[in-house]
Amino acid sequence: MTPQVQLVHVFPAGPGGGNPAPIVVDADGMSDDDMQAVAREYGHESGFVLADEHGYELRFWVPNHEMSMCGHATVGAVWLLGRLGRLPDGEVSLRTRSGPVTARRIDGGAEITQPRGRIEPVADEAVPAILDVLGIGPSDLAEAPVRNACTSRVKTLVPVADVAVLDGLRPDFAGVKRVCDSVGSTGLYPYAPSSPAGQVFDARQFPRSSGYPEDAATGIAAAALAFGLVDTGSVDPGRPIRIRQGRAMGRPSEITVRFRWQDTVIDGVWLGGKVTS
């Protein structure tokens, strides 16, 4: 079949910004090969919407493989479905291979949920290899530990000293997969505070094996980082966190993460931002 692909830009924060997401809103009948061909043609994480009597299911492909969940493609698909008049007002439940996601449209964009995150330490002996792949040394790290964090997919959080170190990273892209495999991660996510009082952080994402070297905006990694920041006491969970990404690629992006509460316990997050066509 010839799919109707609509390209949206998710989380833009300036000219040329955001993460491009090819979306197919009528993907029923597409084979796995059809979906992967779209991702390979566009070179980006791509979202596919399938409809049945139970509602919508979303599937996600990068050029190299299928993913169980993609935050920015989900946000883009929700915004696009709303723009086409194919979503009800208020909250809607979507199915993904990572589990159900609640979504809602907001002014100029959309928000989706992620479950409560899990944080695990990275073994001390694994850290030098991570730093070597990123092209930095121990003196470039902040005081927080290197950890794995996960809401849907595991990301390795690497706290660097400041935004200058972050912007100056020159990774050995050929080594990222090896290092990620060694620590059970799907991507390296170095980050630095840019306005601690404002709860603003900058980050970059180097995926394990997606078919491209760097990601302009990574909602799933941003959600994982939010839980990592709470774990170290770096943020007030009663206030939103803004995570900026993509600047080093010339695609400035910004993701907002807000914690969800069940009584007095954090039960997950809303992550979202703007979307443009």
N, C-alpha and C positions, 0 to 999 in steps of 0.2 A: 504494500500500500504506500501511497505518498502522503505522509503526515503533514498537517497544517501546523507549522512551527511558529510560535510567536516568541520573540526575544524580548525579555524584560531585564531591567537593571535593578538589582536589589541592594538596599542599604546605601544609596549614593549620598555623599556628603560634600559634593563639589563638582565642578566641570569634569566630565569623563569618568566620574566616580561610580562606585557600586560594582557588584559582582554580576556579570552577564549570566542569565539563566534562560536557555531555550526551554520553552514549555509547550507541550502538546496537550490540549484540554479534551480532546476526543481520541484517546489512545486505545480504546477497545479494539481488539483485533490485531494490534501490533505484536509482532513476535519479539523475543529477546534480541535477535539480530537486528530487527528494525530499530529498536530503541538504542542499541549500542551504536548503530550507524549514525543516528542523529548526534549523539554525544561526540563521536569521532569527527563528524563534519564540522561541528561548531567549536570543538576543542574545550568545552566547558561542561560542568555538572548540569545535567538536563533532567527535567521533571515531566512525568507522564501521568495524566489523570484518567482513571478508569471509573465508570459509573455502573452501578447495579441497583437493585431494589433496596440495598442496605445503605446507600449513599456513595461517597467517593473513596476510592483507594488511590494512593500515590506510589509510584515507583520512581527510582532514581538511578541514572547511569552516568559514569564518567567514561572517558575514552577507553580505559583499560578494563572496567568491570562494573557490575551492579553494586549499589550501596543500599544498605537497609534504611538509611535516613539521610536527608540533606536539608539543613535548616533554611538556607537562603532560597533554595528551589521551592520549598513548601510555602514560605512567605510569598514568593513571587506567584505561585500557582493560586493561592488564596486571593491575592489582590486581583489577578487576572480574571478568575471566576466571578468575583464580585463585580468587576467592571463590565463583564458580559451579562450580568443579571442572572447568574446561575448559582448564587448562594443566598440563603435566607439571611435576614438581619440577625444580629446577635452571634452567639457562639455556635460553632458547628464541630462535630467530631469527624475526623478523617482517619482512615486506616493506612498504616505504613508497615513495612516488614520489620520495623523496630518496635512496633506497638502503636496504640491509638494516640492521636494528637488532637488537642482542642485548638481551634483557630478562630480568629475574629478579625474583621476589618477595622482599621483605625484611619484617622484622617491622613490620606496620602499614602497609606501602606497597609500593613497587616502585622499581627502578632500570633505566635504559636506557643504552645506549652512544651516544656521538657520536664521529665521527672527529677526528683531529688538526686543530686550527683553523688558519685562515689570517688573518694580520694585514696590513692595508694602511694607509698613512697617508692622512688626509684633507687635501686641499690647504689650505694656510694661508688662501687667499682665500675658502674655503667656510665657515670657522669662524665669522666674524661672523654670517652668516645663521642658523647653527645656534643660536648663543647668543641671537640676537634672538627666534627662535621659542620658546625656552625661557624668555624673559623675564629673562635674566641678562647680565652683562657679563664682560669678561676677568678682572676681579679676583675673580670667583666661581669661577674654575677652579682646580683643583689643578695641580701642576707637570707631571703626565703629559700626553702629547699626546692630542688627539682622533683616534681611529682607527676604521676599519671592521674588524670581526672576524667570522669565519664558521666554523661547523661544518656547518650545514645551510642557514641563511638569514643574509644579511648584516645585522648590527646595528652602529649607530654608537655607540661607547663614548665617553661624555662625562664625564671625571673632574671632579667639583666639589669645592670646598674642604672641605666638611664636611656632616654629615647635616642641619644646620639649613638650608643652602642647598638641599639635595635636597628636603626637606619643603616648602620655601617656593616651589617651582617652580609657576608659573601659565602653562602653555604656551598659545601661540596655536594651538589644535588645527587650525584651518583652514589653517595654513601648514605643518603637519608633512609632508604628502604632497609639497608642492613642494620642501621642503628635502631630504627623503629621496630624491626622484627625482634631485636635482642631484648627490648623492654616491653613488648606486647602492645604497641601503640600504632595508631593510624596516621599520626602526624606530629611534627614538632611545633610547639606554639610558644615561642619566646615572647615576652611581654615586659613592659616597663610603665611605671606611673608617669602620666603627663600632667595631671592635676589631681593630686591625692585628695585635696579638700573637696573638689568637685566630683570625686569618684570617677575620674576619666583615666583610662589606660590605653596605651597603644600596643598593638600586637602584630605579629606576622605569622602566617601558616605555611609550613613546608610539608605537603602531604607525602605519605609513605609511597604510594604508587597509583597515582590517578591519571597520569598521562600529561601532566603539566607540572612545572616546578614550584609555583607559589599561587596562593589563593588570595583574592582581593578582599573577601569578607566571608567569615566562616561562623555561621550561627551556632552550630553544635559546639565548636571550640570555645566560643564566647560564653556559652552557658556553662561549660566545664570550668572555664577560668573564673566565673563568678563564684562557684563553689570553692575553688581553690583560694580565692581572696577572703572569703568568709572564714575558711579553715585557719588562715593565718592571722585573722583579726585585722585585716587591711582595709575593710570597708564596713560601713553601717548597713546591715541587710534591710533596714527599714527604708532605705533610699535607693533610687535607681542607679545602676552602673552603666556608664557609656564606654564602649570599647571601639576604638578607632583602628582601622586596618586599611591596607591597600595603598597607603601614601607612597611607599617606596616603589610601587609599581606604576605610579601615576594614575591610580584609581581610588581616590580617597573615599572611604566608606565609614559608616558609623552604625553600630548595633546597640540597642538599648536592652538591658536585662533588668527585670524587676522580679523580686522574689514573691512566690505564692506561699500563703500561710494556712495551716490547719491548726486553729486555735493559736498557740504560741510556738508552734514548730514549723520550720521551713519545709514545705511539701513539694517544692519544684520552682520553676521560673516561667515567666512570660518573656520571650525574646522577640524582638521585632524592630521595625524601622520603615523607612520610606521605600517606595517602589516607583519606577518610571518605565515607560515603554520606549 
